[in-house]
Amino acid sequence: MAPGKSTLRKALALEIFLALKGWLSLRLMVNGQDLMAGSALVGSALAIAALFIGVAHSLMIMTTGRLTGVELIILRGNWVLVAASIAVFLAFLALIPVRLTRNWRSHGIYAAFIISLFAEMFGFPLSVYFLSGILGMPLLEQDFMSYMYEVGMPVGSVVTFLGVVLIILGWREIYRAKDQLVTRGVYGYVRHPQYLGLILVTGGWLIHWPTIPGVAMWPLLLILYFRLSKREEQYLAERFGKQYSEYAERIPMLIPRWRRTT
């Protein structure tokens, strides 16, 4: 989310308050695991609110057809906002069950992606400085911010939003199923909707705010989550046997089909 004016801050504050009010009514505070899930859901609500406000701000700027000098400058040194943004998007990991110890390797790359992203977005724009020096483009910062408002924010926010929704819907089905094989809801379209959600979240942010570390890490993230999905399927096949084999024959791994097989 890019720096806005006082009206944008008030809208964000109101959106955050309403999100907190709604999500804190959830009946999840039973034990430590449920507390983590509840916190992650609150973080999801805040992320969705921030994405909607960011898109609204971008559309408002595109409608007026002009960017002011302040909006063409990357926000620097706001490390509180860096920490808060990182906490919100790392909280999603609490909604994803850890079936194998190797899960943490993939999640570690996801965490590194998120940390590097927000460190550059609100802390210090290292990629922009580096490229402007290498390419000899002193106005690259302004061109970058123009891209961010006109393309990156509206398109990337939609992709990130879809990823957040997949993570939440996947958690809901897992929470309802307890220790049973999950085949309903979003699991009726892909076998690993939460991993697809993480890929979309990071892909959306890469569109929104491309950085050198992000471009380097995202393909690695794809490979790691694909490999993790294959390993988890071996575990699930051993645990649920024929039930999982029949499910895997009908439902694709990560890319949904236009039509579901019955």
Phi, psi and omega in degrees: 000129185274160180297135179240193180258188187298322180294323178293321178295319179296319179296319178296317180298317179294319180296319179296318179298315181294322179296315179298318181298319181287313186286332181286353176277357180295144179268069185239357189272063182260315178217184184300319181295318178293326177297318178296318179296319178299317178297320179294323178293322175298316177299322178297319179297319178294320180297316180297317179299315180297320180296315179297318180294320178298316179296318179299318179295318179296316179295324178297318179293319180293327179292318179287336176078019179211151176241132179279169180298324181294321183286345178268006179250130179288135179295134183233149170072010179268077186285339174294316177293326175301309182296318181295317180295318178298316181299318182297314186276344171278338180298337180300332182297335178291344180268358184249121182294142177262104182268331182228150180296334180288350176306323187290338177294312178295317180295329178295320177292321176300315180298318179297321178299312182295317181296313181294324180300304185285336174296324178277327184290318185241350184256286182216115185282072186298317183299318180295316178298316183296312182292323179296325177287316181293318184272352181066041182239090182295340181261017181300325180301316179293318177297320179297314181293326175298315176300316184300315182287321187275329184233304189303308183293308182295317182285311182298323181295323178296316179296316179297319179300316178299321178296317178299317180298318179297319179297315181294313181296324176295316178299319182300317180292322177295319181296321180289323186282343183059245184258013180271163176292130183267121179227000185260173177063226181294340177287353173275358179246319175219153183281340182228065184295329181288322176292322174299322178298316178297322178296318179291322178301311181289322178296320178297318178292329178293324174291316182299310186218079182293135177227162178297312177299323180296316178297325180286323187274333187297315176299323177296322178298318178301313182297316183294319181287331174293314179295321178296321178299318180295319180292320179295326180293326175297317179297315182291325178294321177292325184280318186252355173059230185299326180302317180285324180299317178294321178296316182293332178289330184271327190246131179291164185287299187231335182252114183292149173277160177295325179233134177281139174280147181258000000 
